Amino acid sequence: MQLIIDKDAHIATIWVSKDERTDPLVLEKARTTCAELKAKKIKTAIFISGDKDLLEETTALILYNRRKLAETAVSVNRL
């Protein structure tokens, strides 16, 4: 588990590796750390590694969002 805190921006990121994601102790430590940071008014995001290809999945998400945005723009122009 890796913790990165930006005190100036009041944000933190917790990174859990593929090997650590099935370890209940690591996940509990991430939750505990998140709660501690929340008490200090530091917003925290937890990122847990997955099995899928990041580039492929991100590309698909971007294409989907662009398609939905275009559909919304077309429907607004019809009104």
SULVENGI-V84488 format. One line per field, one symbol per residue. ss: DSSP state (H for helix, E for strand, L for the rest). A space follows every 10 residues. Layout:
ss=???
This chain:
ss=LEEEEELLLL EEEEEELLLL LLLHHHHHHH HHHHHHHHHL LLEEEEEELL LLLHHHHHHH HHHHHHHHHH HHHHHHHHL
